[in-house]
Amino acid sequence: MTSTAPITEQTREQIISQPEVILDDHEMMRALIAANERTMGANIVDLRGIAMERLESRLDRLEETHRSVIAAAYENLAGMNLIHRAVLRMLDPGDFESFMKDLGGEVAEVLQVDCVRLVLESELDEGPMMARRLGDVLVVGEPGFVAKYVGNAREMSPRPVSLRQVHEQETKVYGETGFWIRSEACLRLDLGKGRLPGMLVLGAEDPHQFKPGQGTDLLGFFGGVFERAMRRWLA
């Protein structure tokens, strides 16, 4: 037989004078409930204990959901701030060459991406010469290149933003040095009536930065502002 040592008189007086100390301690309360169940025997079902366990489980799930909602809200707010800063920086340049330089520099840094490419379709032979003059950011492709690259040419209403992970890079878009890009966001651009479509590609080394299933509202807004700025330059 085993016996338990009685609690000291000092401890007993402290518990009696301050019972809330035990009530606020979850682990101690669980130990007391478990001890009470053992004294009742195995043939007695403690409905109150079962209800308490279920309530505790629901409370834990609610707390976890609450934390997830708060984290998502902060993440969304941070993303919104990035997009706003990028838009303001994009509207600063006074000439097209500075606009393109900032696009691959400070705008890319604000958006926290590793690579930015502007793809324009052209039927003219001047495309390669213009691309060389404006640097690596500008890519000139043949008509239909954007739809082929995004891969949804058969859709009646192509998605304005496509997010995906990259396994084999397109050298025409990223060049010979873009082998480290592992995910990308493709923003289709409507450059106005009578003009061929364009595309803005945001590339990241992180394979999880852009992937299907993520929200695209903020990128869609950025693409809308960008295409309006491009219409102004093309005009």
Secondary structure, DSSP 4 states (H G I P E B T S, - for coil): ---PPPPPHHHHHHHHH-THHHHT-HHHHHHHHHHHHHHH-TT---HHHHHHHHHHHHHHHHHHHHHHHHHHHHHHHHHHHHHHHHHHHHT--SSHHHHHHHHHTHHHHHHT-SEEEEEEE-SSTTHHHHHHHH-TTEEEE-TTHHHHHHT-TT-SS--SEEEEE-SS--HHHHGGG-TT--EEEEEEE---TTS--EEEEEEESSTTSS-TTS--HHHHHHHHHHHHHHHHHH-
